């Protein structure tokens, strides 16, 4: 067959298998097997997984979380990002998987040009670490843009202050279809069928003394305690503030 005739063939036509088994095609399937199916190269050789990576097969793309070095993961930094609220720039956006709802302090709400008349009444109540319940001033729905993705997001406005301008809880995390990692200081989000990696806001890390404290702090876990008193000041751990509270514990 000449080159010209060959090029005229439709690209959608598949050539039959030489063994006569018909056309073939790639299929995206992920198989997961337990550890007992892993065979080492010799009977005496042990497999070392210390340098392995966590790989997520997310069709049509693959996301890889590399294992960070000890000095890179020994921090207690929260994950802050930056974005836009109804088109207005916003920094100090805290992504917190420990919170259920999305929170906006009233002071930030007012800075965005909104008033009490713009709030929707709600029966949502806020509970702090001690179990104290306080009412919420109201709810508001805004267009929140982070990186290339815009999502209609509901915030509950509170009177208290926090170390953030906005707090994004599981309501936003799950609705936005994303995977945050405080250790890697980034999150992965789906944009349609594509995957986007959004890094943490490093400019806030540089500017914030509190975040710098969390960066210097080394993790307490994996320590063996032989004393009767745990002095957290040795680890430079700051005081903890409850969500929606002006007081520190």
N, C-alpha and C positions, 0 to 999 in steps of 0.2 A: 504494500500500500504506500502511496506517495505521501510526502509530508503534507501536502495541501489537503489530500483526502482525510488524513488523520486529524488535522486541525478542525475539520468540519464536523467531527463527531460532537454530539451534545455532551456537556460536562456532567449532566445528570445521569447519563447512561453509565452503569457500572459494568466492568468486564467480568465475565464469569470466572470463578475460581478454577485454576488449572486442574484441580482434582475432581472437578465436576460437582462441587457442593453448592454452587450458586454464588450470588454476590455476597459481599461482606461489608460490614459497617462498624465503626467504633461506637461503643455504648458506654456512657458515663455511669459506672456502678462502683461503689465503695464497699469492700468486704472488710469486716472486722472480726479477727480471730483472737481467742484468749491466749495467754502466755504459753500454755502447754504445747501449742502448735509451733512454737519457735524452736528451730533446730540450730544448734551452734555448729561451727565448722569442725570441732573435735569434742570428744567426751569430757576432756578436762578443762576446756576453755569456757570462761564465764563471760557473758555479754555485759558490757558496760553501757548503761543508758544515761550516764551523767551529762553527756554532751548532745543528747538527742533534742529534737524540736517538737513542738506541738503543732500539728498540721490539721487545718480544717478544710475538708473538701467541700467547698461551697460552689456548686454548679452555677454559672459557667467559669468561675474563677476559684483559685486556691489561696487561702490566707495562712501565713506561717507566723507563729509566735516563737521567736528564738528564745532560748534560755539565757537570761542575762547573767553577767558575771556577778560574783558576790558583792562587790563594791557598788554595782549598779542597782541592785534590788534592795539593799539595806537602807531603805528610806520609808517614811510614813506619809509621803506626799499624797494629798487628795488630787483628783483629776479635775482640773479647771480647763475650760475651753472658751473661745470667744465666738461671737456671732452677731446677728441682727434681730431686733424685735420691731416688727412692723417697719422695717427699713432703717431703723436707728441702730448705730453700733452699740454693742454691749460686751463688756469684759467681765471677768470673775464669775463665769457660769460654772457652777459646781455640778458635776455628774455623780450622783450618789445612789447606788443600788440599794442602800439601806433605807431609803425613804420611799414611801408609797406614792405620794402625789408630788406635783410640781409647785414650788413655793416662790413667791415674789414679796420681798419686804415692802411695806407701804411707802417708805421713803423713796425707793427706786421707782415704784409705781407713780408717785407724784412727779418725779424728775422726767418721766416719759410723757408728761403733759396730761395725765388722766386725773379725774376727780371721782368723788363718791358716786356721782350720778352715772358713771360708766360701769360701776360694779354690778354684778348679778348676785342677788341674795342667795345664800346657800345654808344648808344645815350641817355642813362639814365642821367637825370639831378637831382641834389639834391637841395631841398628847405629848408631853415632854418625857424625859428620862425617868422622872419621879412619878409619872402617872397623872400629873396635874393636867386637867383638860381646860382649854380656853377656846373661845369662839374665833372664827375667821371673819375678817371684815367683808369678804365677798370673793367672787370668782370673775375672771376675765379671760377671754379667748383671743389669742394673738397669733400672728404669723411669725414663727421662729425659724430663722435661717442659720444653719451651721454648716460651714463649708459650702458645698454646692446643692444642699438639700433644704427645702423649706417645708415645714410641717405646721399645720394648724394645731396649736398647743393651748391647753387650759391651765391657767395658773390660779392658785389660791393665795390671796393677798393677806399678809399677816402684819400685826403691829410691831412685832419684835424685830430685832436686828440679827444679823449673822455675818460670818466671814465670807459672804458671797453677795452678788447682785441678783442672781437667779439660782434656784436649786432645781435640778432635773432629776426626778425620782423614777421609779420603775414604770410609772404610767407613760412617761416619754420614752424611756429606754426600750420598752417592749413595742410601743406603737411605732417608734422610729425604726425598729428592727435593727438594733445595733448591739455590739458586744464591747463594753468598756473594760479597760485594764488599767488599774491604778499603778501596778508594777511597771508596765511598759509605758505609762503616761501617754496613752492614746486610746481611741476606740475605733472599731470597724463598723461601718454602716452600709446597708444595701441602698443603692440608688437605682431603682428599677431592678434589672438583673445584674447590675454591676456592683463591684465592691469598692468602697472608698475608705482609706485609712486617714483618720483625722487626728493630728498630733495635739497634745496638750498645749495650753497657752504658756509658753516659756517666758514671755514678757512679764506675766503676773508673778511667776516664780522669782524672777530677778527683783521685782519691785516690792514684794511683800516680805516683811520681816517674819511674819508668822509662818509663811510657807517655807522660808529659809530655815526656820527652826525644825520643821518636819523633815526637811532635806538632811539636816545634820543628825537627826535622831536615828539611832540604830534600833533594829527590831529587838523586842524583849523575848519573844518566843525562841525556843530551842536552848534557853539558858537553864542550867541546873542550879536551883537555889538551895543554899546551905545556911541561910540567915533567917532570922525571925521577922525581918522587916525589909520590904521591898522599897527602896528609895528611887522613885522614878526621876528625881532631879538629876541623878547620875546619867540618865539617858536623854536629858533635855526635852522631855515630853511636856508640852504645854497643857494648861488646864482645858477641860472639855466643856463645851457650851452646848446646851440642849437646843434643838431646833425651835425657833420661835421664842427663845428666852433671852433676856438681857443679862442674866446672872450666869456666872461660871461656877462649876462644881470643883 
